[in-house]
Amino acid sequence: MRRKDKFGRMITFPTAPGIETLPMIMHSEEVVKGRISLEKMVDVLSTASARMFGMEKKGSITIGKDADIVVF
């Protein structure tokens, strides 16, 4: 649910610290070192997260879904 302040501006909520670096760290520390596969990393960071939060239009690159792509 989106909220606005008394001036009509969108109220933003703080996110988890370090979320910007999570894909890079997870890749270097988990995928490169052979602890998990690249496919598992993608699942954990996008597909499963979207499913967990009920975001039906997110989490995969298919027709009819939002085209949110991260390149790192």
N, C-alpha and C positions, 0 to 999 in steps of 0.2 A: 504494500500500500504506500502510495506516495503522499507526502505531506508538504504543505507550503507554510511559510511563516506569514506574519501579518502584512507583509509587503508583497505577497504573492510569489516570492522566490522559493524554489525547491529546496527542501531541507535535505542535506546529505548526511549520511551517517559514516562514522569512521570504519575503515576496513581493518583487517588483520595486518599487523606490521609484518613486512617482509614478503607480502604476497607478490610484489613485482619481481622478486628474485627467485621465487619458488621453482618455476620451470627450469631455470639454468642450474640451480643447485641440485634439484632432483635428477636432472640429466647427468651432471658431472659426478655426483656421488652415488647414484643408484644404477643408472643405465650403463654408463661407461665402465663402471667397476663390475658389471655383470650381475648385480643383485636382482634387478628386474628387467623385463624387456621394454623396448620403446613402446610397444603396443599397450603394455600394462600402465606405463606412465601416462599415455594419452587417455586411457580409460579412467584412471584415478583423477586426473586433472580436468577432464571435460565430460566424458560420457556419464560416468557414475555420479559426478557432482550434479550435473543437470537433472538426472533422474532422481537423485536424493531430494533436491529442492523443488521437484515438480515442474521443471521448466521444459515443457514438451517441444518447444521450438528451438531448443539449444542442444548441444552435446554431440552432434554429428554433422557431416557435410553431405546432405542429401537434398533432393528437390523438396521445396516447401518449408525448409528450416532456415533460420537466420544464418547469414554468412559471416559469422564472427570467427576470424582466423587470427592466430597469434604466430608470428614468425620470430624465432630467437636464434 
